[in-house]
Amino acid sequence: MPCFLILKIHTMKPIKLLIILLPVFLILTPALHSQTYITPILGYEWNIAKPQSNISNWGSVFQIPDDNKKYQLQSIKFGVLPKRKIKPGSYLYTGVIYSKYYFNTLEHAHDPGPFLFRMKTSRLKFMAGYERDLFDFIAVSSSLTFNYLHNSKMWTHPRSSFSHSHEEYYPKNRAHLGIFFSAALTFHDVVIMPHFELGIWNLNNRSEYTATRPLTGFGISLGYQIKL
């Protein structure tokens, strides 16, 4: 049954998923009349996405030009993190974060090649987890994350000598699961949040030659905690 639910969830559109998960989170929280917080955030993240080991299509492989083993993805991110106190010092939280990546990539083909391409992809991250206060102004948290990579596009780089009738390519959407660890330092409702995310499972699109393993990386965010 859990496997069926996971497969069902990852085929849903992100907006529908958010509409379903946020009310469920609020309904299932035990402390229905306890304090609720909403924290809008803005931050920056660095991610590593190694290509899938079984990538193959027409004898071609796409990789970052300056490193043939991994993609290095950097992006501004923004989102919102609601949480609810379930007992003193303990919270359940959820959230959604959006980011977009642009990077250069090489196609290593048998003949001819290699060719330089430009690629972009957007990511929606959905989170659900637990937070615990360590001190009055420091808290730590962990959560399960669902990453939905969509609106991907690949096109010939302007500096590339390669040009043909199929200069644009739209990779399939991807879905990753991960585990998210973060700390929250709060000063007068201003929150600084460094984080680390470990990618653990690629739910779909593992065979396409632009596919990557689940994203792993770190980042930092700045937010403002609003009490409701």
N, C-alpha and C positions, 0 to 999 in steps of 0.2 A: 504493500500500500504506500509507504513513504516514497519508494522509487517511482511509482505511478504519479504521485503528486508532484515530485520534482520535475519529471518529464512534462507534465501538464503545465506547470508554471513557466518553464523556460520557453514554451511555444507561444505564450501570451504576449500581447503588445505591452510595452513598459508602462504606458499610462494606465491601462486597465489593471495591471499588476499593482501599481501604486494605489489606485482607488480601492482595491480589495484589501491590501495588506495594512494600510494605515488604520481603517476602522476596526479591523480584526485586532490589531495591536491595542487599541484603546479599550475595546470591549473586554479583552481577556486579561487586562491588567487588574490584579486583585484589588488594589486600593483605588476604588472608583472616585473617591472624594479627596484624594491626596493632591499634593502640589504637582502641577504640570509645567514644563518648561519647553520653549521653542527657541532654537539657536540657529539663526542664519549664519552661514560661514562662507569665507573666501580664502583660497589657499593656493599652494603650488605643490606639484608632485613629480617624482622621478620614478619611472618604471622600467623593468627589464622584461622583455618578452622573447624568449628563445623560440626559434622556429620549431615546428613539429618534426620529430625525427623521421617520419615517414612521408614528408612532403615530396611529391613528384607529380608532374604533369607536363607532357611534351618534352621531357628532359630538362625542365627549367626549375630554378630555385630562386626565390627573391630574398635578398639579405641586405643589411645595412652596409653602405660602402666602406666605412672605416673600421668595421668589425664583422668578420664573417661568421660569428657565432651567436650574435644576439641583436635584438632591436633595443635601442635606448630611447625611451619615450618620455617627453617632458610636456607638462601642460598646466595652465591655470585651471582651477576647479572651483565650483560654487554649488551650494546646496542648502538643505535645511535638516536639522536634527531635533526631532521632538523626543522628550523623555518624561517619565512619570515616576515619582517617588513611591516605592512600595513599602518601605520602612525606613527609619532614620539611617541615612548614609548609603542606602541602596536604591537603584533605579533600573527600570527597564527602558530601553530606548530603541528607536528606529530612525530611518532617514533615507534621503535620496540625494545623490551627488552627481553632477554632470561635469564632464571634461572632454576635450577634443585634442587629438594629436595630429601633427604634421611631421613627416619625415621623408628622407630620401632613401631609395632602395635600388639595388642592382638586380637585374635578371641575368643569371649565369646560364646561358643556353649552350647546347653543343655547337651549333653553327647557325648564324654568326653570334657574336656576343663578346663581352657583356654590354647591357644597355642600362642607362640611368633613368629611373622613374621617380615621380613624386607621388606620395600616398597620404591620405588622411583617413581618420576613423573617429567616431564619437563613442563615448562610453557613458552609460547610465549605471550607477552603482546603487543597489538597494541593500539596506543594512537592518539587522535586528540583533540586539545583544543586551549585555548587562554591564552596569557601571557601579563602582564602589568607591566611596570617599576614603582616602588615606589620612588626609588632614583637612583642615577647614578650607583650604584653597587648592588642594591637589586631589584628583580622582584618576582612577585607571579603569579601563573598560576593554571588553573583547566582544566581537560579534561575528556572525556569519554574514558573508557578503555574496550578492548575486550581481555579476557584472554582465551587462548587455552591450556588446559592441556592434554598432549599426552605422548606417549612412557612410560606409566605406567607399572610397574611390581611389583609383590609381590612374595616373596619366603620364604621358611622356614628359620628362623634365626638359625645360627650355635649353639646357646646355648639352642635352643628349644629341648625338648624331643620328639616332635611330628614329625613323618616322615611317608610318604605314597607315593603312586605312582604319586600323583598330587601335587608336591612340588612347582610348579610355576603357577602363575595366572596372566593374563594380563587384568586389568580393562579397561573399555571402555574410549574413549576420552571424555573430559568434556569441556564445554564452559561457561564462566561467564562474566557478564557485571559489571563494577564498575565505581566509580567516583574518580578521582585522583587529589589531591591537593599538590602543592609543592612550595617551595621558591628557588630562585637561587641567590647566593652570588658570584659575579664575581670580580676577582682581576687579572688584566693583562691577560684576556682571560681564566684563570683557574676558573672553576665553581664548587662550593660546593652546592649540592641540597638535603636537607632533604625533605621527602615526607610522606604523609598519603594517604592510599587508602581505600575506603569504598565499599565493595561488595554489589551489589543491586539486581542482578537477575541471577539465574541459568538457562541457556538457554536449556540445555539438560542433560541427564543422572542423573535424580533426584531420581530414584528408586533403582539403584544398591547399594548393601550394602557397597561398598567402596566409594560411592559418598559423597561429602561434600557440605555445603552451600558455596556461593561465598566468595572467600578469602578476608579477611580484615587484614590490617597490616600497617607497617611503615618501613622506611629505609632511607639510606643516600647514595649519589653517589658523585663521583669526576669525572669531565670531563674537556675537553679543547675545547673551542669555536673557530671554524675555520670560517673565513669570506670568502665568495665566491663572 
